[in-house]
Amino acid sequence: MTATAHAGNDNQNSKQLAVLVLGAIGVVYGDIGTSPLYAFREALRPFAHDGVAPHEVIGLISLMIWTLTIIVTFKYVLFLLKADNDGEGGTLSLLALLMKKTSRHATIFFFAGIIGAALFIGDAMITPALSVLSALEGLKLVTPIFAPYVLPIAVAIMLLLFLIQSIGTAIVAKFFGPITLLWFVVMGIAGLLHIADDPTILLAINPYYALDFLTHAGFVGLVILGAVFLTVTGAEALYADLGHFGCKPIQVAWFVVIFPSLALNYLGQGALVLSDPAAATDPFFLMFPEWALLPAVLLATAATIIASQSVITGAFSLARQAIHLGFLPRLEICFTSASNTGQIYVPAVNVVLLIGVLALITTFGSSEALATAYGISVTGAMVVTTVLSFQFLRVVWGWKVPTALLVLLPLLLLESVFLGANLLKIHDGGYVPVMIAGVLMVMMWTWRKGTKFVRAKAANNDVPLERFLASLERRSDHGPVQVPGTAVFLSSLPDMTPNVLLHNLKHNRVLHQHNVILNVKTAPRPYVSEDDRVTLRKLSDRFTSIQLLYGFMEDQNISAALPLCRKAGFDFEIMSTSFYVGKRKLVGDPNTGMPHWQDKLFIAMAGFAIDPSDYFQLPSNRVVELGEQMVI
């Protein structure tokens, strides 16, 4: 290859990297980029009654910078981004990878996974409410007449944001990167200009001042840690969005743009408060001169909307993973982009998030009140990720237990301290994310437990497929009436005779000329190549078994897989093919199975499940549904 060709490839790769870095700035770091709006302000709150001393300001800023360094830089950017499941990140991706590699401690890690997932959903409710309120409250500094309108404007923005989710983010996403990049540049410049207010703030770069602050702060220091942790909100989303951009773009964005801008802004806020203690009431917006205050508020509002969009999209992705891993019922999933399968819309999750966000905004009324509810979900999710990472190091990377402990134990202890600090806010609003996560955990546990119970009960009536085929051969002379065409029977157990096939024989007394037992399986990895999608097995002259394998991040579209089935040797004519789907009506029985309240919850969740023919996108007008009733 010539030098010119090499140069051309390098330029193309550089442009592609730049595009991905810009996208990562807009999507991955939208949440953590809004933390300066409220983190330092809330950390200063305990000192409001008697003022904050210079060494306390330096200690707080040092704590914030080193929290960003240890938790975000070391744990997430340098370590967890490499702990991927075929390029995908996040708590459930990590859990799926561990389930694929080992069955040891499966129950413990299952509950760890659903706890992490539930806490992330709680975070997805609180983040939009807190971020948008924090930005809009800057309007009060522009003029007090805006004060009564902050809450209604916040509600209107949230309604609009959730209403446009069905349209998709493909077009809007093009503007996310530039706006968020501008936001980080403005933050960095504002902080840099104010460092000159009191250059002693640069002492905060030394971790000694963070440790000295904690040593002498006593119980107040533990309370303040809850606010300090607000600086790293969004770090879990950073890991969850790994599959959208890849490791390198996310790392480049952090080291080149995000971390320098955040560090400079916090240093600038600290220097401003050192030079003017009265600025502690709202150090972020008071960094801007009066003429720039309104543009700063508008830019902050745009940044918080983008941050909200990123966690909402993350919640949709997590819900899809949970559905495919069997933690939630099959909900409707809409794809909003023809080229990017990561851009999805889950109507049920969107409604739940909207109700939760509006309830939080109207109940708490201000970012100051809502900040007390924040932190527990983030710290809890981080602790769960660290616990799962320990198993990852041992099982996947083959590390010895002492080595894995040496690396992760300090992180676990630090995050546990932060979690403990946030738990002190339980009575002031911290109960909110705990309640949200608790409800979601019970729902996921109930669905998993109920599904296993239903499968176990159905197994009592299961007929092994081999035995069923043998009985058909024995009764070939006086068996059911054979009709032309092909019948496809969906089955969750490929070695068992589908109940819908047995019901068809029982009630209609017919058997098609060609019959297919179709099983759709979810692999414990994000994506499956088309070469591995179809497994075809000839069972007899009239019966064929087909298994379709999908990754847990993929759309399980049977219609789209039919050409691959034909390529694998399944010869059929779609107009003479019928797809048979079983529908099960569940009836609760307080004397058997699960507790009665769980029966009711499981049946209610099953009612929200999308019809199998829609979920698997079966060919239109070719579906036959046969129902049965089951007492649970």
PyMOL commands that set and color helices and strands:
alter all, ss='L'
color gray80, all
select helices_A, chain A and resi 3-27+32-37+39-47+54-82+91-101+106-136+139-142+144-167+173-195+199-205+207-217+219-232+235-240+242-245+247-275+277-281+285-287+290-324+347-364+367-371+376-395+401-423+426-428+431-459+465-474+499-508+530-532+558-568+574-576+596-608+612-615
alter helices_A, ss='H'
color red, helices_A
select strands_A, chain A and resi 334-335+344-345+481-490+510-523+534-538+543-551+577-587+623-631
alter strands_A, ss='S'
color yellow, strands_A
deselect
rebuild
show_as cartoon
